[in-house]
Amino acid sequence: MLKLEPFDPRYDADITGLEYWEVLLALHRNTRAFNMGRIHDRALTAEDAKELIAGRMRPAPITMEDLKAAGAGVVESEGIHFDYVCGRPMKITFYEQSVRRIDLYDRNAKRPGRDVIAELKRARGGEGRGI
């Protein structure tokens, strides 16, 4: 399994104290669909976000043997990655208590992802590293 680089505040955002689904929901609401993504564009609900996260979480790491047995041709990295969600570009990976490469998300967002996460933290009364 490919390893992610250590946390880097230049590219990553800390989400300590927040749930993955609520971060996904807030970031989704802060972006918009482009081109063909408009065909699939729809509002994401809290229930949708929870299901998306739950569907991508694994109880244990996948081994090379698991991948070979499944006939997989690619090796996934650690974390929970979202390229597009309901037609909207996300380009983020949840890993431990962080969103990796939030800078890639920012390319298509209305506002920087760090600002959205900071708002969530303020609403909860928390802070954290990398914001």
N, C-alpha and C positions, 0 to 999 in steps of 0.2 A: 504494500500500500504506500502511496506517495505521501510524504510528510509535508505539512504546511510550514512555511518559514515562521520563526518566532514573531510574536506580536511586535508590530512596528507602528507607532503612533502617526507616522506620515501617511500610511496607507490604510490602517485599520481603525476601528472604533470599538471602544469598550462598551459592553451592554450589561455589566454587572448589576444585578437587581431587577432585570427585565426578563420577560419570557420571550423566547424566539418568536412565537406567533404574534405577539403584540408589536414587536419590532417589524416583522414582515408586513403586517397590516398597515402600520404607519408609513413605512417606506413605499408600499404599493400605492397608497393614496397620494403620495407626493410625486408620482411619475405619471406619464401618459403614454398611450400606445402610438406607434409610428407605422406608417405604410401598411403592410399586410397585417400587422398586429391589431389594427383597428377592427378586423373581422372578429377577433377573439376577445376584444376589450369588454370587460364588465367589472362592476364594483365587486370587491372582495369583502366578504363578511368575516367576522371574528371566527365563526364556525369553520368557514372555508380555510382560513389561515391555520387554525388548529389541526384540521385534517391534513393539510399539505405538510406541515411539520411532522405530524405523527406518522404519515406515510413514508417519510424519508429517514426517520430515525431508525437506527439498528440496535438491537440488544447487545451485539458483540461485533468487534471488528471483522470485516470480511478478509479472509486469507486468500493467497494465490490459489490454493487448492479449491476453495469455494468458487472462484472465478473460472478456473479450468473446468470444474464440474458443470457449471452453468453455461459453458461455451461462450463466456464473455470475451470480447476482443479488446477491451480497454480496461485499464486499471483506474478506478476512481480514487480521488484523494480523500483525505479525512474531512470530516465536517459535512454540513448539509448545504448543497449548492443550489442556487436558483438562477437560471439564465433568464428566462421569461416567465411571468406569472400572469395569466389571463390576458395575454397579448402585450403586456408592458415589460420593457427591459428592466431587469433587476441587477444581474451580474454580481451577486453577493454570495458569500459562503459564511454560514454560521459555524463557528468553531470555539468550543469551550465558552467563555463569556465574552465573545467578541464577534464583530462582523468584519470579515477579512476583505480587503480591497474595496473599501467603501468609495475610494476614488473612482473606480470603474462605474459604480452606480451613479455618481454625481454627473457623469457626462450627459445623461438623459433625464435628470431629475429637475423638478421645478426649483427646489432649494437643496443645498448640500445635505447629504444624509446625516452628517454629524449634528447639524442643527435640529433635524427631526428627532434624533435619538436624545439630544440634550433636552428637548421639550418633554419627551416621555419621562426622562429622569427627574426633571423639575416637578412634573405632575406627581411623581412618586416621592419626591423629597430626597433623592439620591444624587450622587455624583459619579465618580469613577475615573479611570485613567483614559487618556487618549481623546478627551472631548474638550 
